Amino acid sequence: MKLKKGAGIRKSDPTEELLNEELIGRAIWGCLKNGDSEGVIEVIRIYLEAVNKTQIAKESEMARSTMYHTLKSKNPTVRTLAKLVHACI
């Protein structure tokens, strides 16, 4: 495929964008503003898929099964979500 010069196309690395904390923060904030608690969990789940879940589970001292259950649950506690996010940093 041949593109016109100056078409405004840029290279994109989806993994890099999924790991961008600023974008993740804006997405979570947007979900919270819209009352979309499931969206918050989805954003965190997508982020975790971009990083090594096993390593995160070890660093957070949380069992992998707990981590997976938390992300499948429709109402995890803020404390549990904070523990997951903290482990990702």
C-alpha positions in Angstrom: 0.0 0.0 0.0 1.3 3.4 -0.9 0.4 6.4 1.2 0.5 10.1 0.3 3.3 12.1 1.7 2.2 14.2 4.7 -0.9 12.0 5.3 -0.4 12.4 9.1 0.2 8.8 9.7 2.4 7.9 12.6 3.9 4.7 14.0 2.0 3.3 16.9 3.0 0.7 19.5 -0.2 -0.6 21.2 1.7 -2.2 24.1 3.5 1.1 24.8 0.1 2.9 24.8 -1.5 0.3 27.1 1.4 0.8 29.6 1.1 4.6 29.4 0.1 5.6 33.0 -1.2 9.0 31.8 -3.6 7.4 29.3 -4.6 4.7 31.9 -5.3 7.4 34.5 -7.4 9.4 32.0 -9.4 6.3 31.0 -10.1 5.4 34.7 -11.0 8.9 35.5 -13.4 9.0 32.5 -15.0 5.8 33.7 -15.4 7.1 37.2 -16.9 10.4 36.0 -19.5 8.4 34.0 -20.3 6.1 36.9 -18.8 3.1 34.9 -17.3 0.9 37.6 -17.1 -2.0 35.3 -15.1 0.2 32.9 -12.5 0.9 35.6 -12.0 -2.8 36.1 -11.8 -3.4 32.4 -9.1 -0.7 32.0 -7.1 -2.3 34.9 -7.6 -5.8 33.4 -6.3 -4.6 30.0 -3.3 -3.0 31.7 -2.5 -6.3 33.5 -2.7 -8.2 30.2 0.0 -6.0 28.9 2.3 -6.8 31.8 3.4 -10.1 33.4 0.5 -11.2 35.6 2.5 -13.8 37.5 5.2 -11.2 38.4 2.5 -8.8 39.6 0.8 -11.5 41.7 4.2 -12.2 43.4 5.1 -8.6 44.0 1.7 -7.8 45.4 1.7 -10.8 47.7 -1.6 -11.7 46.2 -2.5 -15.2 44.9 -3.0 -15.3 41.2 -6.4 -16.8 41.7 -7.3 -13.7 43.8 -6.1 -11.4 41.1 -8.1 -13.2 38.4 -11.2 -13.3 40.7 -10.9 -9.6 41.5 -10.8 -8.7 37.8 -13.8 -11.0 37.0 -15.8 -9.6 40.0 -18.2 -6.8 39.4 -17.5 -5.2 42.7 -13.9 -5.5 44.0 -12.9 -3.4 46.9 -11.0 -0.2 46.4 -8.3 -1.7 48.6 -7.9 -4.7 46.3 -7.8 -2.6 43.2 -5.2 -0.3 44.9 -3.1 -3.3 45.7 -3.1 -4.5 42.1 -2.3 -1.1 40.7 0.5 -0.6 43.3 2.0 -3.9 42.2 2.1 -2.7 38.6 4.2 0.4 39.4 
